[in-house]
Amino acid sequence: MVQIDVPAAFAIGSFFADAAQKKLQSGDPAQLYRAAFKNNLFQIFFFLWIPLYFIMNFFGWETTYRWWTSNSVAAYPLFIPVFTVVFLAAGNCGFFLGGWLIRRGMVWPNRIIYIGIAIYSTIWVFGQTNRTFQVATYSEWAAHKSVVFYDNKDFLTAFIIVMAVWTAGVIGFFVTLRGENSHA
């Protein structure tokens, strides 16, 4: 859902800055940019395509049936380009803010940021299950003809696959960044 995808991109950037904290605390700009590059690799190849897929295929669900009342993203020609820029900017802002905090010895304030975003995202999803657990176009949802996500096999299959890829990416990049700390 776009309302949590952008904050989640910010949180992941912050989380990866935490993973690379020893590299970042070294003060070496090359270390900072190497870690930032890895953050961007993750954001592009393991995260960004996921909300884009859902925006194009399950637009109502991805927008939580709010503000955008057309049944397809095609009705909003600037939605995908603006979302993409905002998403990538958020991921980089999260990383560079996290890096800035870590270089100043403020590891816990950085952690509070990504933990807070995780809490917000959980509340967003579970606080309005009449929207977040339903899959349909906006018109179907508004007419109370949506289905629970696990009753839509295409959605459920895609969701399981993308969450497995995303989780593997988060773990893999975290372990890689953390492991490189010993070489900083």
N, C-alpha and C positions, 0 to 999 in steps of 0.2 A: 504494500500500500504506500502510495507516494508520501503520505503523512508520516510514515515511519522510515521509509527508504532513505530520504535525505538526512534526517538525524542519525540514522544507522550508519551511513557513509561517514559522517563526521565522527561518530563514536569509534568506528573501526580505525580511522586515521589516528585518533587519540590512543587507542588500544595498541596499535602498531608502534607508535612513538614510545609507549611504555615498554614494549617488548625490546626495543632497540636502545633502552635508556643508557647503557654503558657507552655505546657508540656515540650517542648524542651528547653525553656529559663530557666526552673527550674534547669537545670544542672544535674538532676538525670538520670544516665545511664539507669536505669530500664524503665523510661518514654520514653526515646529515642528508646529503643529496642521494647517496646510495640507498639509504633507508627510505627516503621519499619516493625514489624510483620504484622500490618494491611495493610500497603502499599503492602507487598508481597502477602497477601491474595487477595487483589484487583487485583494485576498484574496477578496472576495465574488464579483465578476463574472468573474474570470479564473482562479481557483484553486479555491475551496471547492466549487463545483458538480461539479468533476471527481472528487474522491474520493467525493462523495456519489453520483454516477452509478455509479461502479464498486462502491461498497458495496451499492447496491440491485440491481445487475445481475450482478455477478461477485464476490459476497461472499467466497467461498473465496480467490480470488486477492488481493482487496484486503486480507484479513487474513493472507495468506501461510500459510493453513491452520494457524494457531496459535491456541490458547486458545479460540477460538469454533468449536465443532464442529458446529453446526447448518448446514444447507445454505442458509439464508436469514437475512438480517438481521431478518426479522419475528419470529424466535425471541428477539430481544433488543430489547424495545421502547424501552429507554433508550439504545441504542447511538448512533443518529443524533443525538439532541439533545445527548448528552454529547460526542460527537465534534465536533459543530459548535461548541460553546462552547470546548472545549479548542483546537481548530484556530484559531479567531479570537483567543483569548487568546494563543496562541503567536505568531501573526503580529504582534500588537501588542507583546508583550513583546520580540520580536526587534527591532522598530523602535525602541521606547523605550530598550532597552539600547544598541542601536547609536547612537542619538542622544545618550545620556548619555556614551558613550565618545568620540564625535566632538567633543562640546562641550568635553571635557577634553583634546583634542588626541591622543587615542589611536585614530587611524584604523586602524593595523595590527592592534591587538588585535581590533577589530571585524571586520576582513577575515579574520582567522584563524578567527573564529567561523563565518562563512558558508562559507569554504573548507573548514573542518573538517567541517561538516555535509554539504557536497557529497561529500567523501571518504567519510564514514560511509555516505551513501546509496548510493554506488557499490559499496562493499564489501557492503552489505546485499543489493543486487540481484544482483551477480555472485558473491557468496560462497555462495549457496545456490540455484543455478539449478534444482535439483530442486523448489523451491517457487515461486520468482519467475517462472520461465519457463513454468509450467504453468497451464492454465485449466480449471477444473472446479468442481463443488460440493465441499464437504469430503468427503462420502461417496465421490464418484468419485475424488478425489485419494487418499484413504486406501486405496481398492481398486486403486490404480495404473491407473485408467482416465481419467486426465486427458490433455489434449493440449497440445502446445507452442503458445504464444500465437499464432504465425503460422499455425497450422492452424485456428484458430477465426476465421472471416472477420468475424463480428460484433464480436468483441473487437478484432481487428486494425484494422478500420475505425474503431471508436470511439477506440482508442488513438492512431492517427495524427491524427485530427481534434482530439482534446483536446490533444495535445502541440503541434500547430501553433498552436492558440488560446493555450495557456499561454506558449509561446515568444514569440509576437507580443506578448502582454501584457507579459511581463517586459521585452522590448526597448523597447516603446513607453513604458512607465512609467519605465524607467531613463532613456531619452533625454529624456523630459519633465522629470523631476526634475533631471537633470544640466543641462539647458538653462535651467531656472529659476534655477540658481545665479548666473548672470550678473545676474539682477535682484534678488538678495538684498541 
